[in-house]
Amino acid sequence: MGDEPESLRGLFARLADDAGALVRSEVELYRAAALHRLALSREALALVAAALLIALAAICCLLVMLSIALSRWIGPVGAGLVVSLTALASAGMLAKLGFHRLAKATDAADEEKL
């Protein structure tokens, strides 16, 4: 009977060591999975960035083309101002909408945590 408490202490010590090793292994597994996903998504993000740059160039081309077309009726300066101000107003409205939705999403995320 004298050996029984000692063996229970040993079992609990080994259990604590094994639990710690399990937690460390799980953390390492999640870290490796996250790094793997990051490596896979780098190329995809680069392709999306390239697509956005090309789309931005196309939009600039369309705005210049619209300015040239409007310059027949309101002159080059007037056409440039009309197109630029219209584009800036559109960008401002989109940014305002985006920030509003972002604030709404972060508020909803904060409420879920509570």
A tleap script that builds the chain and sets N, CA, C and O, in Angstrom:
source leaprc.protein.ff14SB
mol = sequence {
  NMET GLY ASP GLU PRO GLU SER LEU ARG GLY
  LEU PHE ALA ARG LEU ALA ASP ASP ALA GLY
  ALA LEU VAL ARG SER GLU VAL GLU LEU TYR
  ARG ALA ALA ALA LEU HIE ARG LEU ALA LEU
  SER ARG GLU ALA LEU ALA LEU VAL ALA ALA
  ALA LEU LEU ILE ALA LEU ALA ALA ILE CYS
  CYS LEU LEU VAL MET LEU SER ILE ALA LEU
  SER ARG TRP ILE GLY PRO VAL GLY ALA GLY
  LEU VAL VAL SER LEU THR ALA LEU ALA SER
  ALA GLY MET LEU ALA LYS LEU GLY PHE HIE
  ARG LEU ALA LYS ALA THR ASP ALA ALA ASP
  GLU GLU LYS CLEU
}
set mol.1.N position { 0.816 -1.188 0.000 }
set mol.1.CA position { 0.000 0.000 0.000 }
set mol.1.C position { 0.858 1.249 0.000 }
set mol.1.O position { 0.379 2.308 -0.405 }
set mol.2.N position { 2.089 1.171 0.431 }
set mol.2.CA position { 2.978 2.316 0.455 }
set mol.2.C position { 3.349 2.772 -0.939 }
set mol.2.O position { 3.612 3.956 -1.152 }
set mol.3.N position { 3.375 1.854 -1.895 }
set mol.3.CA position { 3.733 2.210 -3.261 }
set mol.3.C position { 2.562 2.838 -4.018 }
set mol.3.O position { 2.777 3.521 -5.019 }
set mol.4.N position { 1.347 2.622 -3.565 }
set mol.4.CA position { 0.180 3.097 -4.294 }
set mol.4.C position { 0.120 4.622 -4.402 }
set mol.4.O position { -0.083 5.112 -5.512 }
set mol.5.N position { 0.284 5.413 -3.328 }
set mol.5.CA position { 0.248 6.865 -3.474 }
set mol.5.C position { 1.388 7.370 -4.368 }
set mol.5.O position { 1.201 8.322 -5.126 }
set mol.6.N position { 2.553 6.746 -4.284 }
set mol.6.CA position { 3.680 7.148 -5.117 }
set mol.6.C position { 3.368 6.909 -6.594 }
set mol.6.O position { 3.688 7.738 -7.446 }
set mol.7.N position { 2.747 5.781 -6.885 }
set mol.7.CA position { 2.426 5.500 -8.281 }
set mol.7.C position { 1.327 6.436 -8.787 }
set mol.7.O position { 1.342 6.806 -9.961 }
set mol.8.N position { 0.373 6.831 -7.934 }
set mol.8.CA position { -0.644 7.798 -8.330 }
set mol.8.C position { -0.013 9.151 -8.619 }
set mol.8.O position { -0.381 9.814 -9.588 }
set mol.9.N position { 0.945 9.567 -7.775 }
set mol.9.CA position { 1.653 10.817 -8.024 }
set mol.9.C position { 2.393 10.746 -9.348 }
set mol.9.O position { 2.392 11.707 -10.118 }
set mol.10.N position { 3.015 9.627 -9.608 }
set mol.10.CA position { 3.736 9.446 -10.868 }
set mol.10.C position { 2.804 9.481 -12.068 }
set mol.10.O position { 3.118 10.060 -13.108 }
set mol.11.N position { 1.628 8.833 -11.893 }
set mol.11.CA position { 0.641 8.855 -12.971 }
set mol.11.C position { 0.155 10.267 -13.262 }
set mol.11.O position { 0.052 10.669 -14.421 }
set mol.12.N position { -0.143 11.021 -12.204 }
set mol.12.CA position { -0.611 12.394 -12.407 }
set mol.12.C position { 0.482 13.278 -12.998 }
set mol.12.O position { 0.191 14.150 -13.817 }
set mol.13.N position { 1.716 13.071 -12.603 }
set mol.13.CA position { 2.830 13.839 -13.176 }
set mol.13.C position { 2.986 13.519 -14.653 }
set mol.13.O position { 3.188 14.415 -15.473 }
set mol.14.N position { 2.893 12.242 -14.987 }
set mol.14.CA position { 3.001 11.848 -16.389 }
set mol.14.C position { 1.805 12.375 -17.192 }
set mol.14.O position { 1.952 12.777 -18.346 }
set mol.15.N position { 0.617 12.368 -16.566 }
set mol.15.CA position { -0.573 12.913 -17.220 }
set mol.15.C position { -0.397 14.397 -17.521 }
set mol.15.O position { -0.741 14.865 -18.606 }
set mol.16.N position { 0.144 15.134 -16.548 }
set mol.16.CA position { 0.374 16.565 -16.756 }
set mol.16.C position { 1.408 16.789 -17.859 }
set mol.16.O position { 1.237 17.685 -18.686 }
set mol.17.N position { 2.470 15.995 -17.885 }
set mol.17.CA position { 3.484 16.122 -18.939 }
set mol.17.C position { 2.895 15.798 -20.306 }
set mol.17.O position { 3.156 16.501 -21.282 }
set mol.18.N position { 2.101 14.735 -20.374 }
set mol.18.CA position { 1.484 14.351 -21.638 }
set mol.18.C position { 0.488 15.413 -22.123 }
set mol.18.O position { 0.413 15.694 -23.319 }
set mol.19.N position { -0.267 15.995 -21.204 }
set mol.19.CA position { -1.222 17.045 -21.575 }
set mol.19.C position { -0.472 18.259 -22.117 }
set mol.19.O position { -0.893 18.858 -23.106 }
set mol.20.N position { 0.627 18.621 -21.480 }
set mol.20.CA position { 1.441 19.734 -21.972 }
set mol.20.C position { 2.008 19.452 -23.353 }
set mol.20.O position { 2.014 20.326 -24.221 }
set mol.21.N position { 2.484 18.231 -23.553 }
set mol.21.CA position { 3.021 17.856 -24.859 }
set mol.21.C position { 1.922 17.871 -25.923 }
set mol.21.O position { 2.161 18.278 -27.060 }
set mol.22.N position { 0.727 17.431 -25.555 }
set mol.22.CA position { -0.398 17.445 -26.485 }
set mol.22.C position { -0.752 18.868 -26.890 }
set mol.22.O position { -0.972 19.140 -28.070 }
set mol.23.N position { -0.809 19.769 -25.930 }
set mol.23.CA position { -1.128 21.169 -26.225 }
set mol.23.C position { -0.062 21.773 -27.132 }
set mol.23.O position { -0.391 22.470 -28.092 }
set mol.24.N position { 1.214 21.515 -26.838 }
set mol.24.CA position { 2.299 22.037 -27.684 }
set mol.24.C position { 2.201 21.467 -29.093 }
set mol.24.O position { 2.420 22.184 -30.069 }
set mol.25.N position { 1.877 20.200 -29.203 }
set mol.25.CA position { 1.735 19.585 -30.530 }
set mol.25.C position { 0.567 20.174 -31.305 }
set mol.25.O position { 0.677 20.413 -32.508 }
set mol.26.N position { -0.552 20.412 -30.626 }
set mol.26.CA position { -1.720 21.012 -31.281 }
set mol.26.C position { -1.399 22.428 -31.760 }
set mol.26.O position { -1.767 22.808 -32.871 }
set mol.27.N position { -0.719 23.201 -30.926 }
set mol.27.CA position { -0.347 24.565 -31.319 }
set mol.27.C position { 0.574 24.517 -32.527 }
set mol.27.O position { 0.407 25.309 -33.455 }
set mol.28.N position { 1.528 23.620 -32.538 }
set mol.28.CA position { 2.445 23.488 -33.671 }
set mol.28.C position { 1.704 23.047 -34.934 }
set mol.28.O position { 2.025 23.495 -36.034 }
set mol.29.N position { 0.720 22.176 -34.773 }
set mol.29.CA position { -0.076 21.737 -35.913 }
set mol.29.C position { -0.859 22.907 -36.512 }
set mol.29.O position { -0.863 23.086 -37.729 }
set mol.30.N position { -1.523 23.705 -35.667 }
set mol.30.CA position { -2.279 24.858 -36.166 }
set mol.30.C position { -1.351 25.890 -36.796 }
set mol.30.O position { -1.705 26.519 -37.793 }
set mol.31.N position { -0.176 26.064 -36.224 }
set mol.31.CA position { 0.797 27.008 -36.784 }
set mol.31.C position { 1.243 26.536 -38.166 }
set mol.31.O position { 1.316 27.334 -39.101 }
set mol.32.N position { 1.537 25.263 -38.296 }
set mol.32.CA position { 1.959 24.718 -39.584 }
set mol.32.C position { 0.841 24.833 -40.618 }
set mol.32.O position { 1.099 25.149 -41.779 }
set mol.33.N position { -0.389 24.580 -40.203 }
set mol.33.CA position { -1.525 24.694 -41.123 }
set mol.33.C position { -1.706 26.140 -41.576 }
set mol.33.O position { -1.975 26.392 -42.750 }
set mol.34.N position { -1.560 27.092 -40.653 }
set mol.34.CA position { -1.704 28.507 -41.015 }
set mol.34.C position { -0.599 28.940 -41.976 }
set mol.34.O position { -0.860 29.664 -42.937 }
set mol.35.N position { 0.615 28.505 -41.725 }
set mol.35.CA position { 1.718 28.846 -42.621 }
set mol.35.C position { 1.524 28.216 -44.001 }
set mol.35.O position { 1.858 28.821 -45.020 }
set mol.36.N position { 0.992 27.017 -44.024 }
set mol.36.CA position { 0.720 26.356 -45.303 }
set mol.36.C position { -0.343 27.119 -46.093 }
set mol.36.O position { -0.196 27.330 -47.297 }
set mol.37.N position { -1.419 27.534 -45.406 }
set mol.37.CA position { -2.470 28.303 -46.080 }
set mol.37.C position { -1.935 29.643 -46.573 }
set mol.37.O position { -2.308 30.109 -47.650 }
set mol.38.N position { -1.065 30.257 -45.786 }
set mol.38.CA position { -0.466 31.525 -46.198 }
set mol.38.C position { 0.383 31.336 -47.448 }
set mol.38.O position { 0.330 32.156 -48.364 }
set mol.39.N position { 1.156 30.270 -47.490 }
set mol.39.CA position { 1.986 30.001 -48.667 }
set mol.39.C position { 1.113 29.760 -49.898 }
set mol.39.O position { 1.447 30.220 -50.990 }
set mol.40.N position { 0.006 29.048 -49.734 }
set mol.40.CA position { -0.891 28.796 -50.859 }
set mol.40.C position { -1.599 30.061 -51.315 }
set mol.40.O position { -1.866 30.236 -52.504 }
set mol.41.N position { -1.901 30.938 -50.373 }
set mol.41.CA position { -2.669 32.128 -50.728 }
set mol.41.C position { -1.796 33.259 -51.253 }
set mol.41.O position { -2.331 34.209 -51.824 }
set mol.42.N position { -0.492 33.204 -51.088 }
set mol.42.CA position { 0.379 34.277 -51.591 }
set mol.42.C position { 0.233 34.451 -53.093 }
set mol.42.O position { 0.063 35.571 -53.576 }
set mol.43.N position { 0.297 33.361 -53.826 }
set mol.43.CA position { 0.188 33.438 -55.280 }
set mol.43.C position { -1.193 33.951 -55.680 }
set mol.43.O position { -1.317 34.768 -56.592 }
set mol.44.N position { -2.217 33.474 -55.001 }
set mol.44.CA position { -3.580 33.921 -55.306 }
set mol.44.C position { -3.728 35.413 -55.024 }
set mol.44.O position { -4.351 36.131 -55.807 }
set mol.45.N position { -3.163 35.886 -53.919 }
set mol.45.CA position { -3.239 37.308 -53.597 }
set mol.45.C position { -2.474 38.145 -54.609 }
set mol.45.O position { -2.903 39.246 -54.952 }
set mol.46.N position { -1.352 37.640 -55.088 }
set mol.46.CA position { -0.586 38.358 -56.113 }
set mol.46.C position { -1.393 38.457 -57.407 }
set mol.46.O position { -1.383 39.495 -58.069 }
set mol.47.N position { -2.088 37.385 -57.765 }
set mol.47.CA position { -2.920 37.417 -58.968 }
set mol.47.C position { -4.089 38.394 -58.820 }
set mol.47.O position { -4.431 39.108 -59.762 }
set mol.48.N position { -4.688 38.419 -57.649 }
set mol.48.CA position { -5.793 39.354 -57.402 }
set mol.48.C position { -5.278 40.792 -57.447 }
set mol.48.O position { -5.945 41.667 -57.999 }
set mol.49.N position { -4.105 41.046 -56.876 }
set mol.49.CA position { -3.527 42.390 -56.915 }
set mol.49.C position { -3.234 42.814 -58.355 }
set mol.49.O position { -3.486 43.960 -58.726 }
set mol.50.N position { -2.710 41.909 -59.157 }
set mol.50.CA position { -2.447 42.224 -60.564 }
set mol.50.C position { -3.750 42.524 -61.298 }
set mol.50.O position { -3.805 43.451 -62.106 }
set mol.51.N position { -4.787 41.758 -61.028 }
set mol.51.CA position { -6.088 41.993 -61.656 }
set mol.51.C position { -6.646 43.356 -61.256 }
set mol.51.O position { -7.211 44.067 -62.086 }
set mol.52.N position { -6.488 43.715 -59.994 }
set mol.52.CA position { -6.965 45.028 -59.544 }
set mol.52.C position { -6.200 46.165 -60.208 }
set mol.52.O position { -6.792 47.186 -60.557 }
set mol.53.N position { -4.902 46.001 -60.385 }
set mol.53.CA position { -4.111 47.032 -61.067 }
set mol.53.C position { -4.544 47.185 -62.524 }
set mol.53.O position { -4.649 48.305 -63.024 }
set mol.54.N position { -4.790 46.088 -63.195 }
set mol.54.CA position { -5.247 46.147 -64.586 }
set mol.54.C position { -6.635 46.788 -64.664 }
set mol.54.O position { -6.907 47.579 -65.567 }
set mol.55.N position { -7.502 46.446 -63.724 }
set mol.55.CA position { -8.836 47.047 -63.697 }
set mol.55.C position { -8.741 48.545 -63.439 }
set mol.55.O position { -9.479 49.326 -64.041 }
set mol.56.N position { -7.848 48.949 -62.559 }
set mol.56.CA position { -7.654 50.369 -62.291 }
set mol.56.C position { -7.166 51.103 -63.540 }
set mol.56.O position { -7.626 52.207 -63.830 }
set mol.57.N position { -6.247 50.499 -64.271 }
set mol.57.CA position { -5.770 51.091 -65.522 }
set mol.57.C position { -6.902 51.208 -66.537 }
set mol.57.O position { -6.994 52.208 -67.250 }
set mol.58.N position { -7.756 50.205 -66.606 }
set mol.58.CA position { -8.885 50.243 -67.533 }
set mol.58.C position { -9.878 51.344 -67.153 }
set mol.58.O position { -10.418 52.027 -68.022 }
set mol.59.N position { -10.109 51.506 -65.870 }
set mol.59.CA position { -11.017 52.567 -65.418 }
set mol.59.C position { -10.430 53.935 -65.755 }
set mol.59.O position { -11.155 54.826 -66.199 }
set mol.60.N position { -9.129 54.108 -65.550 }
set mol.60.CA position { -8.481 55.371 -65.918 }
set mol.60.C position { -8.629 55.633 -67.410 }
set mol.60.O position { -8.915 56.757 -67.822 }
set mol.61.N position { -8.438 54.613 -68.207 }
set mol.61.CA position { -8.591 54.743 -69.658 }
set mol.61.C position { -10.016 55.155 -70.013 }
set mol.61.O position { -10.217 56.024 -70.862 }
set mol.62.N position { -11.001 54.541 -69.373 }
set mol.62.CA position { -12.398 54.894 -69.637 }
set mol.62.C position { -12.698 56.334 -69.233 }
set mol.62.O position { -13.428 57.035 -69.933 }
set mol.63.N position { -12.144 56.774 -68.120 }
set mol.63.CA position { -12.382 58.152 -67.688 }
set mol.63.C position { -11.744 59.157 -68.644 }
set mol.63.O position { -12.334 60.196 -68.942 }
set mol.64.N position { -10.543 58.849 -69.123 }
set mol.64.CA position { -9.906 59.727 -70.106 }
set mol.64.C position { -10.726 59.749 -71.393 }
set mol.64.O position { -10.942 60.808 -71.981 }
set mol.65.N position { -11.172 58.596 -71.816 }
set mol.65.CA position { -11.977 58.504 -73.026 }
set mol.65.C position { -13.272 59.299 -72.868 }
set mol.65.O position { -13.697 59.975 -73.805 }
set mol.66.N position { -13.897 59.228 -71.703 }
set mol.66.CA position { -15.113 59.988 -71.449 }
set mol.66.C position { -14.825 61.486 -71.456 }
set mol.66.O position { -15.624 62.267 -71.974 }
set mol.67.N position { -13.705 61.888 -70.892 }
set mol.67.CA position { -13.322 63.302 -70.922 }
set mol.67.C position { -13.123 63.793 -72.347 }
set mol.67.O position { -13.566 64.888 -72.694 }
set mol.68.N position { -12.469 63.005 -73.161 }
set mol.68.CA position { -12.245 63.386 -74.560 }
set mol.68.C position { -13.580 63.506 -75.287 }
set mol.68.O position { -13.784 64.442 -76.060 }
set mol.69.N position { -14.480 62.575 -75.048 }
set mol.69.CA position { -15.786 62.620 -75.709 }
set mol.69.C position { -16.582 63.844 -75.265 }
set mol.69.O position { -17.234 64.485 -76.089 }
set mol.70.N position { -16.539 64.173 -73.982 }
set mol.70.CA position { -17.295 65.328 -73.471 }
set mol.70.C position { -16.661 66.662 -73.874 }
set mol.70.O position { -17.336 67.692 -73.895 }
set mol.71.N position { -15.383 66.642 -74.188 }
set mol.71.CA position { -14.697 67.895 -74.504 }
set mol.71.C position { -15.258 68.561 -75.759 }
set mol.71.O position { -15.063 69.762 -75.948 }
set mol.72.N position { -15.932 67.831 -76.599 }
set mol.72.CA position { -16.564 68.417 -77.790 }
set mol.72.C position { -17.629 69.433 -77.403 }
set mol.72.O position { -17.793 70.452 -78.073 }
set mol.73.N position { -18.352 69.156 -76.324 }
set mol.73.CA position { -19.476 70.002 -75.944 }
set mol.73.C position { -19.126 71.026 -74.856 }
set mol.73.O position { -19.641 72.144 -74.878 }
set mol.74.N position { -18.255 70.658 -73.903 }
set mol.74.CA position { -17.990 71.584 -72.796 }
set mol.74.C position { -16.518 71.953 -72.669 }
set mol.74.O position { -16.124 72.561 -71.674 }
set mol.75.N position { -15.722 71.609 -73.625 }
set mol.75.CA position { -14.309 71.963 -73.609 }
set mol.75.C position { -13.497 70.971 -72.801 }
set mol.75.O position { -14.046 70.235 -71.981 }
set mol.76.N position { -12.168 70.948 -73.033 }
set mol.76.CA position { -11.328 69.961 -72.346 }
set mol.76.C position { -11.255 70.156 -70.831 }
set mol.76.O position { -11.280 69.180 -70.081 }
set mol.77.N position { -11.167 71.391 -70.383 }
set mol.77.CA position { -11.087 71.634 -68.932 }
set mol.77.C position { -12.414 71.274 -68.271 }
set mol.77.O position { -12.431 70.609 -67.235 }
set mol.78.N position { -13.505 71.703 -68.855 }
set mol.78.CA position { -14.816 71.379 -68.287 }
set mol.78.C position { -15.062 69.883 -68.259 }
set mol.78.O position { -15.576 69.351 -67.275 }
set mol.79.N position { -14.698 69.203 -69.335 }
set mol.79.CA position { -14.893 67.753 -69.377 }
set mol.79.C position { -14.035 67.064 -68.320 }
set mol.79.O position { -14.491 66.142 -67.643 }
set mol.80.N position { -12.790 67.517 -68.184 }
set mol.80.CA position { -11.912 66.932 -67.165 }
set mol.80.C position { -12.459 67.137 -65.765 }
set mol.80.O position { -12.420 66.228 -64.936 }
set mol.81.N position { -12.972 68.340 -65.502 }
set mol.81.CA position { -13.546 68.622 -64.174 }
set mol.81.C position { -14.803 67.790 -63.919 }
set mol.81.O position { -14.965 67.226 -62.837 }
set mol.82.N position { -15.688 67.715 -64.909 }
set mol.82.CA position { -16.926 66.955 -64.726 }
set mol.82.C position { -16.616 65.486 -64.458 }
set mol.82.O position { -17.158 64.896 -63.523 }
set mol.83.N position { -15.752 64.901 -65.270 }
set mol.83.CA position { -15.427 63.479 -65.108 }
set mol.83.C position { -14.697 63.243 -63.790 }
set mol.83.O position { -15.005 62.287 -63.077 }
set mol.84.N position { -13.735 64.102 -63.457 }
set mol.84.CA position { -12.971 63.930 -62.214 }
set mol.84.C position { -13.856 64.074 -60.983 }
set mol.84.O position { -13.786 63.258 -60.064 }
set mol.85.N position { -14.681 65.103 -60.965 }
set mol.85.CA position { -15.556 65.308 -59.805 }
set mol.85.C position { -16.593 64.195 -59.671 }
set mol.85.O position { -16.922 63.781 -58.559 }
set mol.86.N position { -17.104 63.715 -60.793 }
set mol.86.CA position { -18.044 62.596 -60.751 }
set mol.86.C position { -17.363 61.334 -60.219 }
set mol.86.O position { -17.940 60.607 -59.411 }
set mol.87.N position { -16.140 61.080 -60.674 }
set mol.87.CA position { -15.408 59.903 -60.203 }
set mol.87.C position { -15.080 60.029 -58.715 }
set mol.87.O position { -15.204 59.060 -57.966 }
set mol.88.N position { -14.655 61.236 -58.282 }
set mol.88.CA position { -14.363 61.446 -56.860 }
set mol.88.C position { -15.610 61.296 -55.995 }
set mol.88.O position { -15.548 60.731 -54.903 }
set mol.89.N position { -16.740 61.799 -56.482 }
set mol.89.CA position { -17.987 61.652 -55.727 }
set mol.89.C position { -18.382 60.177 -55.603 }
set mol.89.O position { -18.815 59.728 -54.542 }
set mol.90.N position { -18.228 59.439 -56.690 }
set mol.90.CA position { -18.525 58.001 -56.654 }
set mol.90.C position { -17.603 57.283 -55.676 }
set mol.90.O position { -18.048 56.444 -54.893 }
set mol.91.N position { -16.322 57.618 -55.728 }
set mol.91.CA position { -15.359 56.995 -54.813 }
set mol.91.C position { -15.689 57.345 -53.372 }
set mol.91.O position { -15.598 56.490 -52.491 }
set mol.92.N position { -16.068 58.582 -53.122 }
set mol.92.CA position { -16.433 58.997 -51.764 }
set mol.92.C position { -17.641 58.253 -51.233 }
set mol.92.O position { -17.666 57.828 -50.078 }
set mol.93.N position { -18.651 58.099 -52.091 }
set mol.93.CA position { -19.852 57.364 -51.653 }
set mol.93.C position { -19.531 55.897 -51.380 }
set mol.93.O position { -20.016 55.322 -50.406 }
set mol.94.N position { -18.714 55.297 -52.239 }
set mol.94.CA position { -18.330 53.898 -52.015 }
set mol.94.C position { -17.515 53.745 -50.736 }
set mol.94.O position { -17.707 52.787 -49.986 }
set mol.95.N position { -16.599 54.695 -50.482 }
set mol.95.CA position { -15.799 54.636 -49.260 }
set mol.95.C position { -16.673 54.804 -48.024 }
set mol.95.O position { -16.500 54.090 -47.037 }
set mol.96.N position { -17.614 55.748 -48.076 }
set mol.96.CA position { -18.524 55.957 -46.947 }
set mol.96.C position { -19.343 54.704 -46.670 }
set mol.96.O position { -19.496 54.293 -45.520 }
set mol.97.N position { -19.871 54.100 -47.737 }
set mol.97.CA position { -20.643 52.867 -47.591 }
set mol.97.C position { -19.776 51.747 -47.014 }
set mol.97.O position { -20.214 51.001 -46.139 }
set mol.98.N position { -18.549 51.639 -47.510 }
set mol.98.CA position { -17.635 50.608 -47.016 }
set mol.98.C position { -17.304 50.788 -45.547 }
set mol.98.O position { -17.318 49.826 -44.779 }
set mol.99.N position { -17.000 52.036 -45.147 }
set mol.99.CA position { -16.682 52.298 -43.741 }
set mol.99.C position { -17.889 52.064 -42.851 }
set mol.99.O position { -17.751 51.580 -41.727 }
set mol.100.N position { -19.080 52.407 -43.348 }
set mol.100.CA position { -20.299 52.168 -42.577 }
set mol.100.C position { -20.509 50.672 -42.346 }
set mol.100.O position { -20.816 50.239 -41.235 }
set mol.101.N position { -20.339 49.894 -43.409 }
set mol.101.CA position { -20.515 48.441 -43.272 }
set mol.101.C position { -19.426 47.823 -42.411 }
set mol.101.O position { -19.680 46.878 -41.664 }
set mol.102.N position { -18.210 48.357 -42.512 }
set mol.102.CA position { -17.117 47.851 -41.678 }
set mol.102.C position { -17.396 48.127 -40.209 }
set mol.102.O position { -17.184 47.262 -39.360 }
set mol.103.N position { -17.871 49.328 -39.908 }
set mol.103.CA position { -18.217 49.653 -38.524 }
set mol.103.C position { -19.339 48.761 -38.021 }
set mol.103.O position { -19.319 48.315 -36.874 }
set mol.104.N position { -20.319 48.499 -38.879 }
set mol.104.CA position { -21.432 47.621 -38.512 }
set mol.104.C position { -20.933 46.196 -38.242 }
set mol.104.O position { -21.362 45.546 -37.289 }
set mol.105.N position { -20.025 45.728 -39.093 }
set mol.105.CA position { -19.500 44.361 -38.941 }
set mol.105.C position { -18.671 44.242 -37.677 }
set mol.105.O position { -18.763 43.229 -36.984 }
set mol.106.N position { -17.861 45.247 -37.353 }
set mol.106.CA position { -17.042 45.166 -36.145 }
set mol.106.C position { -17.903 45.289 -34.901 }
set mol.106.O position { -17.602 44.670 -33.881 }
set mol.107.N position { -18.979 46.085 -34.969 }
set mol.107.CA position { -19.898 46.164 -33.830 }
set mol.107.C position { -20.582 44.826 -33.607 }
set mol.107.O position { -20.734 44.392 -32.465 }
set mol.108.N position { -20.996 44.166 -34.681 }
set mol.108.CA position { -21.650 42.860 -34.568 }
set mol.108.C position { -20.677 41.827 -34.018 }
set mol.108.O position { -21.068 40.966 -33.230 }
set mol.109.N position { -19.403 41.904 -34.428 }
set mol.109.CA position { -18.414 40.961 -33.922 }
set mol.109.C position { -18.166 41.180 -32.432 }
set mol.109.O position { -17.976 40.220 -31.685 }
set mol.110.N position { -18.168 42.450 -31.996 }
set mol.110.CA position { -17.978 42.743 -30.576 }
set mol.110.C position { -19.152 42.252 -29.754 }
set mol.110.O position { -18.966 41.771 -28.637 }
set mol.111.N position { -20.366 42.366 -30.292 }
set mol.111.CA position { -21.551 41.905 -29.567 }
set mol.111.C position { -21.559 40.387 -29.428 }
set mol.111.O position { -22.012 39.861 -28.411 }
set mol.112.N position { -21.059 39.677 -30.445 }
set mol.112.CA position { -21.021 38.215 -30.390 }
set mol.112.C position { -20.063 37.729 -29.323 }
set mol.112.O position { -20.290 36.677 -28.727 }
set mol.113.N position { -18.989 38.475 -29.066 }
set mol.113.CA position { -18.000 38.064 -28.068 }
set mol.113.C position { -18.555 38.174 -26.663 }
set mol.113.O position { -18.136 37.443 -25.765 }
set mol.114.N position { -19.505 39.093 -26.469 }
set mol.114.CA position { -20.075 39.290 -25.131 }
set mol.114.C position { -21.016 38.222 -24.808 }
set mol.114.O position { -21.597 38.218 -23.723 }
savepdb mol mol.pdb
quit
